[in-house]
Amino acid sequence: MGRARSAVERVCVPRFDGKVALITGGTRGIGLACVRAFAARGATVAWTGHSRKSVDAARVHMPESAADGGIAADFADPGTPATLVAAAASRYGRLDVLINNAGIMDAKADPMAASVEEWDRIMAINLRAAFFASRAAAGVMQKGGGGSIVMLGSIAGQIGGAATGSAYVASKAGLEGLTKSLARHFAPFRIRVNCIAPSGIETDMVAAWPPEGRARIMAMTPLGRLGRPEEVTQAVLYLGSDDSSYVTGQTININGGAYMG
């Protein structure tokens, strides 16, 4: 029985021994769950926080093998993504998986109240940084024989948002388009690019939603509950692993049935 169970685990649980994963926005929520999951499956994990303070505070929540992998990264700075990828690749010698998870949300849902500065900051962190990090990562992955890039999108980009503003919606819709474009361009180099679009996951960001926004999401979700970060992580692991070697340019929806497009 024990031998049979081991065989099943080898097939069903992706392993990342000898591989390096870079996870942006890894200090909390889905990003933190991803750091833990990849580290538990043998990966060397580099992860980011928006400041040195946030990185230091997150170390206590990290598995021991990933505690020293934290890097402070301000994605509002155009040069940060390429510098970050170069630093991770230099430190660990390779890069096999990039998870573009870092993101921020609109403070105001009313498009008439959004400022130019707020729009530009959200687009810079949520969309621009994902493009330039992916481009830099692809250069490293190409030399290593391939890799996987995963974008963390949102149901907001598919339905127009329920508790978020227009800049956030546009940035997440942009990630789905970016996923398809990069998947086509990077495929000849055996680099796959996919997107995950969650909805209503129990994270700090969702906890900050106004009550009416949270109520709307609950009302439109057939499964009648919010999701857990670990439920998103399982899809990230799949897309990051060789188990999904014939999957690219796709968006996987994890939303309790709230959107079935």
N, C-alpha and C positions, 0 to 999 in steps of 0.2 A: 504493500500500500504506500509506504514511504517513497519507494522508488518511482511509482506511478505518479505520485503527487509532484515530485521533483521534475518529472518530464513535462507535466502540464504547466508548471510554473515557468519552465524555460521557454515554453511556447507563448504563454499568455502575458507574462510580465516582461516588458522590454528592459534590456540592460544597456548601460552606457559605459562599461568598463573601458578605460583608455581614451574616452572621449571628453571633450571640453564643451561646456554649455555656458553661454552668457545670457543672463536674465536681467532685463532692465526693470526698474521699479520693483526690486526684490525684497523690500523691507517689510511689506505687510500684504494682507489680502491674498489675491490670486498669485502675485509674484512670490511672496514668501512661501506659499504652498508649493509652487513650482521648484523653488530652491531646495526645499526639503525632499521633494519627490525625486528630483534628478540626483541629488546627493545620495539618497537611500538606494539608488539603483546603479551606483558605481561611477557616476560622472564627477569630473572635477568642475566645480561651479564657481563662476565669477558672477557677481550681482551688483546692482547699483542702488543707491539712495540719492535723494536730491541734495543732500548736504553731508558733511562729515559727521555732524551731530546725529542725523538720522541713521547713518551707517553704523556708528558706534552703538547707538541704542538698540539696533536690530540684532547685533551679534549674539546677544543672550538667547535669542529665539532660534538661532541657526544650529544645525547639526555641527558637531565639532569639525568635521571634514570641510565644511564650507564657511566656517566663521571668519577665516582670513581672506575670503574672496571678495569682500565688499569694496566698492569704489564709489566715491562721491562724484556725481555727474549732474551738471545743470544742463538739461536738454534745450533750454531756451537759447543757449549759446550755439550758434551754427557749427562751430568747430568741434564741439564735444563728441558727437557720435563717432567720427572717424578716429579721434584721439583715443576714445574709450576702447574701440575694437583693436586698435594697434597695441594698446597697453595690455589688454587681455591676451592677445595672440603672442606678444613678446614674452609675457610672464609664463605662459603655459605651453608655448611652442606650437599650438594649433587652435583651431576653432571649428567645431562640428555642428553646433546648434546655437541659433540666436533666437531668443524669445523677446519680441518687441512688446513689452507690457506697460512700460511707463506711460502715464497719462494723467491729465487733470480734467476737471469738469467745470462747466459754466457756473458762475455764482448766481446768474439770473437766467430764468427760462424765457423771459420776454425778449424777443429779438429787437424790439424798439429800445430796450434799455442797455443793450450790449455796447461796449466801447470798442474803438479801434484797437486799443492796447490789449484788451481782453481777448478779442478775436485773434490777433496776431500771436499772442502767447499760447493760446490753446492749439492753434494750428501748428505752431513751431514744435511744441512738445509732443503732441499726439500724432502728427502726420509727417512733418518735415524730418524730425529726428529719426523716425522709423525708416524713411527712405535712405538717408545718408548712412545710418548704421547698417542697413541691409546691403547697401552698395559696398561699403568697406568690408563687411563680413564675407560677401561673395568673393572678393579678391583673395581673401585668406583661404576660404573653403575651396576655391578652384585649385589652388596649389596642393591642397590636401586630398583631392580626389572627389570632392562633393560635400554636401551638407544639407541642413534643413533650417529654414527660417519660418517662424510662426508669428503672425500678427495677432494681437488681442484687440478685436473689434468690439462691436456692441449691437444689440438689437436696435439701439437708437438710430443707427445708420440705415436700418432697414425699414423702420416704421415712422421715422420722423421725430422720435423721442416721445417720452411720456412724462419724464421728470427732469429733463435736461434742455439746455438752450441750443440755438442753431449752430453755434461754432462747434460744440461737441458733436452734434449730429453730423455736421459736414465732415469733420475730421475722421469720424468712424466710418462713414460711407466712403470716404477717400481711401481708407485702409483696404477696403474690399477691392476697389479698383486697382490700387497699387499692387495688391497681392496677385491679381491676374496678369498685370503687366510684367512684373518681375518674374513670375513663374515662366512666362514665355521666353523672356530674355536669358534667364539663368539655366533653363532646362538642358541646353547642350553641355553644360559643365557639371551635370548631375547634382545640381542644387535645386531643391524643391522649396516652394513658397506656398504657405497655406494660411488661412485665417480662422479664428474662432470668434464667434459672436455670442457672448453670454447675455443674460438678462436677469436682473434681480438676484444677484449673488450677495450673500451676507458678508459685506466688507465695510470698511470705514467710509468709503465713498457712498455706498448705498445708505448707510446709516445717517448720512448728512442730507439725504433727500428730504424735501418738505413732506409732511404727512399725506397731503393729497396726491403727490406723485407716487409714493409708496402704495397707497390705496389703489391707484389706477393700475399699477403693475400687478398687484395681487388679484384684482378683479379680472384681468385679461389672461391670467395664467391658469390653464385647465388643471394642472397638478396641484394648485391651491397652496403653494408655499414658495418661499425663496430657496435658491440653491446654495450649496456650500462650495467654498473655494476648491476643495478636494475633488468635487465633481467636474470642475473645469480642468483640473490638473490631469485627470486621466486622458482627456483628449489631447492635451499638450504633449504628454508622454508619447502617445501613439504617433502624432504627427512628427515629433522630433526623432523618432526611432526608425530603424530600417524596416519595421513592420508595415510602414506606410510608403514603401518605396515606389509604388505606382500611383501615388496621390499627390497632385500638385495643382495650384490655381483654384483650390476649393475653399468654401467657407462652411464650417461645421457650426450649427446652431445649438446652443445649450441654454434653453429658456423655459423649460417646463411646459412647452406647447404654446407659449404666448405669441409666437410667430411661426407659421408653418409654410412659408413661401418656398 
